Amino acid sequence: MGKISIDIKSGVLSSKEIAVGIDLGTTNSLVAWLDPSTRKVEVLPIAEGQTLFPSIVHFPSSGKVSTGIQAREAMIDDPIHSIYSIKRLIGITAAEFGEFKNQYPYLAGAHYDEGTAKIESQDGQLHTPLDISSYILSSIRDRASLLKSVSVSKAVITVPAYFDETQRSITKQAGEKAGLEVLRIINEPTAACLAYGYGNTLATSRNIVVYDLGGGTFDVSVVRVDSGVFEVLSTNGNTQLGGDDIDRSIIELWLKHNPSLKGHTDGAMLRMLAKRAKENLADADLFKFDFEGVVLSLQPSELEEVSEKWIDETIDSCKKALADAGLELSDIHDIIMVGGSTRMVYVKQRVADFFNRQVNDRINPDEVVAVGAALQAAQLSGVDMGHLLLDVTPLSLGIETAGGLMDVLIPRNSKIPISVNRQYTTQRDGQTSIRISVYQGERDLIEFNRELATFLVSGIPGMPAGFPKLSINFKVDADGLLRVSAKELRSGVQQEVAVNPSANLTNDEVEKQLESSILHAEDDKEARARITLFEEAQAMIVSLEKLLVNSREWIGERVEEELRVLCGSLSMAVLNGDVSNVKDLLSKLEKSANPIAEELMNKSISAHLRNTSV
């Protein structure tokens, strides 16, 4: 497959300012731009005549840090100080870090601190995934600038659709650290669909599946294309699944047949051979290589065998994405293949068999994401591209409410950018501060969801419970980043926070959460009803206690005693978690208290009228 060129019918970028699209990949990265003279999208050959720039950084014992092809060559002799697949480490948890230490040689001396992995180079400097990503982006920017003889200053950068807020934020910060103005962070499958759609290779009013299997991540998106509008209906995937896993499975197969290779120190060379074997079998029936006297071979049937479990996972994600989009297999018109790993014959066949139609891979699957990003960069730089991009949130966003419940403000798969506002109030008299806890997840109880941020709105004038009006706004921008603001409307006191969580949810946990929300739907429904009932009971108890204190002289001893007994019984029922008894006592209290409340209101109004009459 050759270089991609997509004609642009109108609009020209200024030659003084170049906005590029960058596919920051796990294994390789690419950059594309809209050529103002030819009005075409060009994928730049920035890696010694190649469009693929290896996403590798090498820290030597002395001298200049190298990236790309030079770093890949250095990795053979110095794997301990060669950083690759860094995209997988963006925003990982401490637990994930422990698992990764066994997979990547350069993590042997690394540690996890302050919510991120820190890799020590030979000069004693510590480098985070953000730092490593910025090295790669900086090299891409410099080489693109040199190639085009003009400064590259702006970029649209792509990320997996399943990247959360933290991972998107880190990617954006890496671009900024590399000296780029990041115009937007967009999903890789969405970028691919833009490339196909703008080139008029797909008809309008069609449902598209974008199957993106790269070196380290997998995404599937269901996209509706209608009259130039790209609407992402749903996304699914796994940021810890890709061609790298298939490569490791190939190595495991070789080690099984060649025990003498176990413990071999040249792991980098074995990884390269596994990748080469996988790629060669796209056009051949056998791969053979003499590795230090040991003949390593691989046949198509063996490749299928070691790949099966990984491709099974991707097909499961396709099923979930279809379900989330509310579509059947028969509703899908096209399947776009993205990512170098989709060149495997087995992958294409499995996907075609599942969707019962041929896949579309006529645009180079390695380059299509960068092309789409370049088109988006052109539009954001002022070129009329004639399309509208709509993305979605991968998980629901909301806040904690009374009783540990999750109140969802932005449901999962909501189109972004989006802004939602909702009003709340206080639970206690004289409350001068309100804690806002932001969560992400699909369960009704916050204990099963992920906390993103907590902040305090303080300085609220003391008012009776229920009197303050707290307006909470959730805003997800076009990059998928969340900003939460809260304002007490009566006093004007306000607070705002940009969500940038330090503890991240793995995609396995995301999948488990989605499955759990379905499996425990009835349990959650009962739990919410129970908590709501008990909160109602607590509110009734507080109201009655106020009534008994403030209106004792108007109630009478008999009624007061009756209410106190019922109130005490209700408190005990709540304490014991007796749902049936709480319901009965609430019903009795409402029957007893409502007439009294009405009578007290009438007396209060009469007294007020007497006091104000002339």
NULOFI-415133 format. One record per residue (C-alpha): x, y, z. Coordinates in Angstrom, 1 decimal. Each point is the difference from the previous one (the first is absolute). Last residue first. Layout:
! residues N
     px     py     pz
      X      Y      Z
...
This chain:
! residues 614
     px     py     pz
  -54.7   47.5   61.6
    0.8   -3.6   -0.7
    3.6   -1.2    0.0
    0.0   -1.9    3.3
   -3.4   -1.6   -0.7
    1.1   -1.1   -3.5
    3.1   -1.6    1.3
   -1.9   -1.9    2.7
   -2.5   -1.3   -2.6
    2.9   -1.1   -2.3
    1.7   -1.8    2.9
   -3.2   -1.7    1.1
   -0.7   -1.2   -3.6
    3.6   -1.3   -0.3
   -0.3   -1.8    3.4
   -3.3   -1.6   -1.1
    1.6   -1.2   -3.3
    3.0   -1.4    1.8
   -2.2   -1.8    2.5
   -2.1   -1.5   -2.8
    3.2   -1.2   -1.7
    1.6   -1.4    3.1
   -2.3   -2.9    0.9
   -0.5   -1.4   -3.5
    3.6    0.7   -0.9
    1.1   -1.7    3.2
   -2.1   -3.1   -0.7
    1.4   -0.3   -3.6
    3.5    0.5    1.2
   -0.5   -2.6    2.7
   -1.2   -2.6   -2.6
    2.8    0.7   -2.4
    2.6   -0.1    2.7
   -1.4   -3.3    1.3
    0.3   -1.6   -3.4
    3.6    1.2   -0.5
    1.3   -1.1    3.4
    3.6    1.2   -0.3
    0.4   -0.3    3.8
    1.0    3.7    0.4
   -2.8    1.1   -2.3
   -2.5   -2.1    2.0
    1.4    1.5    3.3
   -0.4    3.6   -1.4
   -3.5   -0.8   -1.2
   -1.0   -1.4    3.5
    1.3    3.2    1.6
   -2.0    2.2   -2.4
   -3.1   -2.1    0.6
    0.3    0.3    3.7
    0.8    3.7   -0.2
   -2.9    0.7   -2.3
   -2.5   -1.7    2.3
    1.4    1.8    3.1
   -0.3    3.4   -1.8
   -3.5   -0.8   -1.1
   -1.1   -0.8    3.6
    1.9    2.9    1.5
   -1.4    2.7   -2.3
    1.2    1.3   -3.3
   -0.1    3.8    0.3
    2.3    0.3    3.0
    2.6   -2.3   -1.5
    0.4    1.9   -3.2
    3.7    0.7   -0.2
    1.4   -3.1    1.8
   -2.4   -2.6   -1.2
    0.0    1.4   -3.5
    3.7    0.0   -0.2
    0.2   -3.6    1.2
   -2.7   -0.8   -2.6
    2.0    1.5   -2.9
    3.2   -1.9    1.1
   -1.9   -3.3    0.2
   -1.6    0.6   -3.4
    3.3    0.7   -1.6
    1.4   -3.2    1.5
   -2.9   -1.9   -1.4
    0.4    1.5   -3.5
    3.7   -1.0    0.2
   -1.1   -3.5    1.0
   -2.3   -0.3   -2.9
    2.5    1.4   -2.5
    2.6   -2.5    1.4
   -2.4   -2.9   -0.5
   -1.2    1.0   -3.4
    3.7    0.5   -1.1
    0.9   -3.5    1.4
   -3.0   -1.6   -1.7
    0.9    1.5   -3.4
    3.7   -0.9    0.6
   -0.9   -3.6    0.7
   -2.2   -0.1   -3.1
    2.7    1.4   -2.3
    2.7   -2.2    1.6
    0.9   -2.1   -3.1
   -0.4    3.0   -2.3
    2.0    2.5    2.0
    2.5   -2.8    0.7
    0.6   -0.5   -3.7
    0.7    3.7   -0.5
    2.2    0.0    3.1
    1.9   -3.1   -1.1
    0.7    1.6   -3.3
    1.2    3.2    1.7
    2.1   -2.1    2.4
    1.7   -1.8   -2.9
    0.5    3.5   -1.5
    1.9    1.0    3.0
   -1.4    2.8    2.2
    2.4    2.7    0.9
    1.2    1.4    3.3
    1.5    3.5   -0.3
   -3.2    1.7   -1.3
    0.1    3.1   -2.1
   -3.5    1.6    0.2
    0.2    3.8   -0.4
   -1.5    1.6    3.1
   -2.3    3.0    0.7
   -1.4    1.7    3.0
   -2.7    2.5    0.7
   -1.6    2.3    2.6
   -2.6    2.2   -1.7
   -2.1    0.2    3.2
   -3.4   -1.0   -1.2
    1.2   -2.0   -3.0
    2.5   -2.3    1.8
    2.4   -0.8   -2.9
    1.7   -3.2   -1.0
    2.3   -0.7   -2.9
    1.2   -3.2   -1.6
    2.4   -0.3   -2.9
    0.4   -3.2   -1.9
    2.4   -0.8   -2.9
   -1.3   -1.9   -3.1
    2.1    2.1   -2.3
   -3.1    1.7   -1.4
   -0.9    1.3    3.5
   -2.0   -1.8    2.7
   -1.8    2.5    2.2
   -1.8   -1.0    3.2
   -1.7    2.9    1.8
   -1.3   -0.1    3.6
   -2.4    2.7    1.2
   -0.4    0.0    3.8
   -3.2    1.7    1.2
    0.0    0.6    3.8
   -3.4   -0.3    1.8
   -0.3   -3.8    0.4
    1.4    0.0    3.5
   -0.3    3.5    1.6
    2.7    2.5   -0.9
    3.6    0.6    1.2
    1.8    2.2   -2.6
    2.1   -2.2   -2.4
    3.7    0.6    0.5
    1.0   -3.4   -1.3
   -0.5   -2.0   -3.2
    2.4   -3.0    0.6
    1.6   -2.2   -2.6
    0.2   -3.7   -0.8
    1.3   -1.5   -3.2
   -0.2   -3.0   -2.3
   -1.4   -2.7    2.3
   -0.6   -3.3   -1.8
   -3.2   -1.9    0.4
   -1.0   -3.0    2.2
    0.0    2.0    3.2
   -2.0    2.7   -1.8
   -3.1   -2.2    0.0
   -2.3    0.1   -3.1
    2.7   -1.7   -2.2
    1.1    1.2   -3.4
    3.1    2.0    0.7
    1.8    3.3    0.4
   -0.2    2.0    3.2
    0.2    3.6    1.2
   -0.1    0.7    3.7
   -1.4    3.5    1.0
    0.3    0.9    3.7
   -2.3    2.8    1.1
    0.9    2.7    2.4
   -1.9    2.4    2.3
   -2.7   -2.3    1.2
   -2.2    2.0    2.4
   -2.8   -2.5    0.0
    0.9   -3.4   -1.5
   -0.8   -1.7   -3.3
    1.1    2.7   -2.5
   -1.2    0.6   -3.5
    0.5   -1.3   -3.6
   -0.4    1.5   -3.5
    1.0   -1.6   -3.3
    2.0    1.3   -3.0
    1.3   -2.0   -3.0
    2.6    1.0   -2.6
    1.0   -2.1   -3.0
    2.8   -0.2   -2.5
   -0.7   -2.8   -0.4
   -2.8   -2.5   -0.7
   -1.2   -2.1    2.9
    1.2   -3.6   -0.2
   -0.2   -0.5    3.8
   -2.4    2.4    1.7
    1.0    3.5    1.0
   -1.5    1.2    3.3
   -0.3   -3.4    1.7
   -0.9    0.1    3.7
    2.0   -2.7    1.7
   -1.3   -1.0    3.4
    2.1    0.0    3.2
   -3.0    0.6    2.3
   -0.4    3.6   -1.0
    1.5    0.9   -3.4
    3.3   -0.7   -1.6
    0.6    1.6   -3.4
   -0.3   -0.9   -3.6
    1.8   -1.2   -3.2
   -1.0   -3.1   -2.0
    2.7   -1.8   -2.0
    1.4    0.1   -3.6
   -1.1    3.6   -0.7
   -0.9    0.6   -3.7
    1.3    1.7   -3.1
   -1.6    2.3   -2.6
    2.0    1.4   -2.9
   -1.7    2.2   -2.6
    1.0   -0.1   -3.6
    0.5    2.5   -2.9
    3.7    0.4    0.4
   -0.1    3.8    0.1
    3.6    0.9    0.8
    0.5    2.2    3.0
    2.7   -1.7    2.1
   -2.5   -2.3    1.7
   -1.0   -1.3   -3.4
    3.6   -0.7   -1.0
    0.7   -1.7    3.3
   -3.0   -2.2   -0.6
    1.2   -1.0   -3.4
    3.5   -0.7    1.4
   -1.5   -2.2    2.7
   -1.9   -2.0   -2.7
    3.3   -0.5   -1.9
    1.9   -1.0    3.2
   -2.7   -2.7    0.6
    0.2   -1.3   -3.5
    3.7   -0.5   -0.1
    0.6   -3.5    1.5
   -3.2   -1.4   -1.5
    1.0    1.0   -3.5
   -3.3    0.8   -1.7
   -1.5   -3.0   -1.8
   -0.7   -1.7    3.3
   -3.8   -0.4   -0.2
   -1.3   -3.3    1.5
   -2.1   -2.4   -1.9
   -3.4   -0.9    1.4
   -1.5   -2.4    2.6
    0.9    2.2    2.9
    1.6   -2.9    2.0
    1.5   -1.7   -3.1
    1.5    3.2   -1.3
    1.6    0.7    3.4
    1.4   -3.5    0.2
    1.3    0.1   -3.6
    1.7    3.4    0.5
    1.7   -1.1    3.2
    1.1   -3.3   -1.6
    1.5    1.7   -3.0
    2.1    2.3    2.2
    0.1    3.5   -1.4
   -2.3    1.0    2.9
    3.1    0.1    2.3
    1.2    3.2   -1.8
   -3.0    2.0    1.3
   -3.4    0.8   -1.5
   -2.5   -2.1   -1.9
   -3.2    1.6   -1.0
   -3.2   -2.1    0.1
   -2.9    1.2   -2.1
   -3.8   -0.1   -0.1
   -1.0   -1.2    3.5
   -3.7   -0.3    0.7
    0.0   -3.8   -0.8
    2.3   -0.6    3.0
   -2.6    1.6    2.3
    0.1    3.5    1.4
   -0.8    1.6    3.4
    3.3    1.8    0.1
    0.8   -1.6    3.3
   -0.9   -3.4   -1.3
    2.3    0.5   -3.1
    2.9    1.2    2.2
   -0.5   -3.1    2.3
    0.1   -2.4   -3.0
    3.1    1.7   -1.4
    1.7   -0.2    3.4
   -0.6   -3.8    0.0
    1.5   -0.1   -3.5
    3.1    1.7    1.4
    0.3   -2.5    2.8
   -0.2   -2.9   -2.4
    2.8    1.6   -2.0
    2.2   -0.2    3.1
   -0.9   -3.6    0.7
    0.5   -1.1   -3.6
    3.4    1.6   -0.6
    2.1   -3.0    1.2
   -2.0   -2.5   -2.1
   -0.3    2.3   -3.1
    3.8    0.5    0.0
    0.5   -3.7    0.2
   -2.3   -0.7   -2.9
    1.8    2.7   -2.1
    3.4   -1.7    0.6
    2.8    1.2    2.2
    3.6   -0.9    0.2
    3.0    0.6    2.2
    3.1   -1.9   -0.9
    2.5    0.0    3.0
    3.6    0.5   -0.9
    0.2    3.6    1.3
   -3.4    0.8   -1.4
   -0.4   -1.6   -3.4
   -3.2    1.3   -1.4
   -3.0   -1.6   -1.8
   -3.5    1.3   -0.8
   -2.4   -2.1   -2.0
   -3.1    0.5   -2.3
    0.8    3.5   -1.2
   -1.8    3.3   -0.6
   -1.5    1.0    3.3
    2.3   -2.7    1.5
    2.9    2.5   -0.2
   -1.7    2.4    2.4
   -0.3   -2.5    2.8
    3.5   -1.3   -0.5
    1.4    3.5    0.0
   -1.8    0.8    3.3
    1.3   -3.2    1.6
    3.5    0.8   -1.3
   -0.1    3.5    1.5
   -1.2   -1.4    3.3
    2.8   -2.6    0.0
    2.6    2.7   -0.7
   -1.3    2.0    3.0
    0.1   -3.0    2.2
    3.7   -0.5   -0.4
    0.7   -1.2    3.5
   -1.2   -3.6   -0.7
   -1.6   -1.4    3.2
   -1.7   -2.7   -2.0
    1.6   -0.5   -3.4
    1.2   -3.5    0.8
   -3.7   -1.0    0.4
   -0.5    0.2   -3.8
   -3.5   -1.2   -0.8
   -1.6    1.7    3.1
    2.3    3.0   -0.4
   -1.2    0.4   -3.6
   -3.6   -0.2    1.0
    0.6    2.6    2.8
    1.7    2.2   -2.5
   -3.1   -0.2   -2.3
   -2.2    0.8    3.0
    2.1    3.1    0.8
   -0.4    1.2   -3.6
   -3.8   -0.5    0.3
    0.0    2.1    3.1
    2.1    2.7   -1.8
   -2.6    0.0   -2.7
   -2.6    1.5    2.3
   -1.8   -0.1    3.4
    0.6    2.2    3.0
   -2.1    3.0   -1.1
   -3.0   -2.3   -0.4
   -3.1    0.7   -2.0
   -3.4    1.5   -0.2
   -1.6    3.0   -1.7
   -3.6    1.1   -0.7
   -2.1    2.1   -2.4
    2.8    2.2   -1.3
   -1.6    2.6   -2.3
    1.8    1.1   -3.1
   -2.0    2.6   -1.9
    0.8    0.4   -3.7
   -3.5   -0.8   -1.2
   -0.5   -2.9    2.4
    2.8   -2.2    1.3
   -0.9   -2.1    3.1
    3.0   -1.3    2.0
    0.3   -3.2    2.0
    3.5    0.0    1.6
    2.4   -2.8    0.7
    3.2    0.5    1.8
    3.1   -2.1    0.6
    3.3    1.1    1.5
    3.7   -1.0   -0.1
    1.1   -0.6   -3.5
   -3.2    1.1   -1.6
   -3.3   -1.7   -0.5
   -2.6    2.6   -1.1
   -3.4   -1.4   -1.2
   -2.1    3.0   -1.1
   -3.6   -1.1   -0.5
   -2.0    2.2   -2.3
   -3.8    0.6   -0.2
   -0.9    1.8   -3.2
   -2.0    3.1   -0.8
    2.5    1.3   -2.6
    2.0   -2.2   -2.3
    3.6   -0.9    0.8
    3.1    0.6   -2.0
   -1.0    3.7   -0.2
    3.6    1.0    1.1
   -1.6    1.8    2.9
   -1.5   -3.2    1.3
    3.0   -2.2   -0.2
    2.4    2.5    1.8
   -2.7    1.0    2.4
   -0.7   -3.6    0.9
    3.7   -0.5    0.8
    0.0    3.1    2.3
   -3.1   -1.4    1.8
    1.8   -3.3    0.5
    3.0    1.8    1.5
   -2.0    2.1    2.4
    0.7    3.7    0.0
    2.1    2.4    2.1
   -0.3    3.5   -1.3
    1.9    3.1   -1.0
    3.2   -1.0    1.9
    2.3    3.0   -0.3
    3.3   -1.8   -0.3
    3.3    0.7    1.7
    0.7   -3.6    1.1
   -1.2    0.9    3.5
   -3.3    0.9   -1.6
   -0.3   -3.3   -1.7
    0.8   -1.9    3.2
   -2.6    2.1    1.8
   -2.6   -1.1   -2.5
    1.0   -3.7    0.4
   -0.1    0.4    3.8
   -3.5    1.5   -0.2
   -1.3   -2.7   -2.2
    1.4   -2.7    2.4
   -1.5    1.8    3.0
   -3.5    0.4   -1.6
   -0.2   -3.6   -1.1
    1.4   -1.7   -3.1
   -2.6   -2.4   -1.4
   -0.1    1.7   -3.5
    3.7   -0.5   -0.4
    1.8    3.3   -0.4
    0.6    2.4   -2.9
    1.9    3.3   -0.1
   -1.1    3.1   -1.9
    2.9    2.2   -0.4
    1.3    3.6   -0.1
    3.5    1.4   -0.2
    1.8   -1.6   -3.0
    2.5    2.6   -1.1
    0.8    0.0   -3.7
    2.6   -1.6   -2.2
   -2.4   -2.9   -0.7
    2.5   -2.8    0.9
    1.6    2.0    2.7
   -3.3    0.9    1.7
   -1.1   -3.7   -0.3
    3.2   -1.1    1.6
   -0.3    2.5    2.8
   -3.6   -0.8    0.8
    0.5   -3.8   -0.2
    3.0    0.3    2.3
   -2.0    2.1    2.5
   -2.8   -2.5   -0.1
    2.3   -2.9    0.9
    1.7    1.9    2.8
   -3.4    1.3    1.2
   -1.2   -3.6    0.3
    3.0   -0.9    2.2
   -0.6    3.0    2.3
   -3.7   -0.9    0.3
    0.8   -3.6    0.7
    2.2    1.3    2.9
    3.8    0.5   -0.1
    2.3    0.1    3.0
    3.6    1.2   -0.5
    2.9   -2.1    1.5
    2.3    0.4   -3.0
   -0.7   -3.6   -1.0
   -3.7    0.6   -0.4
   -2.5   -0.6    2.8
   -3.6   -0.8   -0.9
   -2.8    1.5    2.1
   -3.5   -1.6   -0.2
   -2.8    2.3    1.2
   -2.4    0.7    2.9
    2.4    1.8    2.2
    2.6   -2.7   -0.1
    0.4   -3.3   -1.9
    3.6   -1.3   -0.5
    2.4   -0.8   -2.7
    3.1   -2.2    0.3
   -1.4   -3.1   -1.9
   -2.4    2.2   -2.0
    2.4    0.1   -3.0
   -0.3   -3.8   -0.5
   -3.8    0.2   -0.7
   -2.3   -2.9    0.7
    0.7   -0.9    3.7
   -0.2    3.7    1.1
   -3.3    0.3   -1.8
   -1.8   -2.0    2.7
    1.3    2.2    2.8
   -0.9    3.1   -2.0
   -3.6   -1.3   -0.4
   -0.3   -0.1    3.8
    1.4    3.5    0.4
   -2.6    1.3   -2.5
    0.7    0.9   -3.6
   -0.5    3.5   -1.4
    2.2   -0.3   -3.1
    1.9   -3.3    0.4
   -1.5   -1.7   -3.1
    1.0    3.0   -2.1
    3.6   -0.6    1.0
    0.1   -3.0   -2.3
    3.8    0.5   -0.3
    2.7    1.4    2.3
    3.6   -1.1   -0.7
    2.2    0.2    3.0
   -0.2   -3.7    1.1
   -0.2   -1.1   -3.7
    3.6    1.1   -0.7
    1.5   -2.0   -2.9
   -3.2   -0.6   -2.0
   -1.6    3.2    1.4
    2.6    2.1   -1.7
   -1.5   -0.9   -3.4
   -3.5    1.0    1.2
    1.4    3.2    1.4
    1.6    1.0   -3.4
   -3.3   -0.9   -1.8
   -2.0    2.3    2.2
    1.6    1.9    2.9
    3.5    0.7    1.3
    1.1    1.7    3.2
    3.4    1.8   -0.6
    3.2   -1.1    1.6
    1.0   -2.1    2.9
   -1.4   -3.1    1.6
   -2.6   -0.1   -2.7
   -3.8    0.7    0.5
   -1.9   -1.5   -2.9
   -3.5    1.1   -0.9
   -2.4   -2.2   -2.1
   -3.2    0.8   -1.8
    1.4   -1.2   -3.4
   -0.8    2.6   -2.7
   -2.0   -1.6   -2.8
   -0.1    2.3   -3.1
    3.3   -1.3   -1.2
    2.6    1.9   -2.0
    2.4    0.2    3.0
   -2.8    0.3    2.5
   -1.9    3.2   -0.9
   -1.7   -1.2   -3.2
   -3.0    2.4    0.4
   -3.5   -1.3   -0.6
   -1.4    2.5   -2.5
   -3.6    1.3   -0.1
   -0.6    1.8   -3.2
   -0.6    3.6   -1.0
    3.0   -0.1   -2.3
    1.5    3.3    1.1
   -1.4    0.2    3.5
    1.0   -3.6    0.9
   -2.3   -1.1    2.8
    2.1   -1.8    2.6
    0.9   -3.5    1.2
    2.1   -1.4    2.8
    0.6   -3.6    1.1
    0.8   -1.9    3.1
    1.1   -3.6    0.4
   -0.3   -2.7    2.7
   -2.4    1.5    2.5
   -1.2    2.7   -2.4
   -0.1    3.8    0.1
   -1.9    0.6   -3.2
    0.8    3.6   -0.6
   -2.1    2.4   -2.2
    1.8    3.2   -1.1
   -0.7    3.7    0.2
    2.5    2.0   -2.0
    0.4    3.8    0.2
    1.8    2.2   -2.4
   -1.2   -1.9   -3.1
   -3.5    1.1    0.9
   -2.5   -2.9   -0.3
   -2.2   -0.1   -3.1
   -3.7   -0.6   -0.3
   -2.1   -1.9   -2.6
   -0.3   -3.3   -1.7
    2.6   -1.9    2.0
    1.4   -3.0   -1.8
    1.1   -2.9    2.1
    3.5   -1.4   -0.6
    1.2   -3.2    1.8
    3.5   -1.3   -0.6
    0.1   -3.5   -1.5
   -1.4   -3.4    1.0
